[in-house]
Amino acid sequence: MFLTSFLFVYRYDIKKKRNLKENAYFILFLLAVLVAGCRYVIGGDTVRYMRFWEYYPTFSEGPDIFSYVLFDPFWMLLNVCCKSICDDFIFFQFVHALLLNGILFYGVFKRLIYFKEHRFTIVLFYFIYFYLYFNTEILRESLAIAFFLLGLPAFQKKQWLRYYIFAIIAFLFHSSAIILFILPAFRYIPWNKFWVISIFISVFVVFNYLEGVLSVFMMNPVIAQKMELYGDASMNFNGKIFRAIIYFVIPMCVIYVNDKKMRRTSSDFTVFYMAYTFVTSVSVGNTAIGGRFVNYMMPLVIAYYVFVLYNIYTSRYFYRIRKSVSFLFVMIPCIYFNMKYFKDTSDILYYSKYSFIWFPYTDIFHQDDSKQIEITDLRIDYVDKLMWSQDLGN
């Protein structure tokens, strides 16, 4: 996947070739669907969803299927529809991979102005940063994020009815999308130092010290339970400082360099600056809850980083050091977002790394292979112990 993406980035985004461009793009889409769809027991949350699948009803069990709701309504409906057609979780896995990547590749990356100019580079960054996370972990929220991204043009044009339709759909897939209902307010706040600093400090204080504000989000017991769970997992002060640097300080510096030094401001992105400031402030104030919220902005952040990356490479401001700056611009986020894969977890499984949740790749075609059975059994046990240790830590 990565090698193919690199080759296509060079050919179509850098060299601007047009021959077989759509075929190449379809190959990347097909790879994304097949790798996710053909996986077997890969991803910590996937293991959990495989277990929940056994308890989901089908349409034949009666009209009151939502009395079974453990998750959000549209997610439940998607599971019920799939299980009514085929009761094998692998079928659902394929449907999810097809739906998610179909929306991202053909509804977002190819169509929306924030992504389409350098869509092969966007896909490469998607594979590097979010592919495993979206396709094997946050299965519900990734669909909510996808529908939110479809609503970005409506947000930009202040077409609020259309925007809120996508926001409601997102919310019905995952309750964390409740943050989307607040974002339009920040479309009307001017982008300047005063408002950026004021919003960051006030939101940080509110979400860090005034726990009562979270009751606004507790519209039903399910949301309340999730908020309580996530709240218990929030970082300490040092962790919040580090998160503030990664998600707030560095992006603000990047915006400053792009807009003020290179003078490459784009109105397509500036309309989202204040919304990002708010979401990031929540993320720093309450890292566990806000971490869910910031997921909605990260694909847009990647699109902006790609936009800035190409600006750096063509700008006179960085002309002499453009290759070095571009390399660092790519590698630093890559290292940060992939550090978790190398986390030592020998206390859970002898000589193991956190990456064991995903690697080695196990597939649906070798379910009866003795070596793969050994790996998947170990992985299930590893995921159970990992979640248990995290619960104890919280």
Protein Blocks (a to p, Z undefined) as FASTA:
>chain_A
ZZmmmmmmmmmmmnopaghklmmmmmmmmmmmmmmmmpghiajklmmmmmmmmmpccfkn
ojklmlmpmbdfklmmmmmmmmmmpccfklmmmmmmmmmmmmmmmmmmmmpmklmmmmml
mmmmmmmmmmmmmmmmmmmlmmmmmmmmmmmmmmmnopaklmmmmmmmmmmmomklmmmm
mmmmmmmpccdfklmmmmmmmmmmmmmmmmmlmmmmmmbfklmmmmmmmmmmpccfklmm
mmmmmmmmmmmmmmmmmmmmnopacfklmmmmmmmmmmmmmmmmmmmlmmmmmmmmmmmm
mmmmmmmmmmmmmpmklmmmmmmmmmmmmmmmmmmmmmmmmpccklmpghiafklmmpcc
ddfklmmgmklmmmmmmmmmmmmmmmmmmmmmZZ
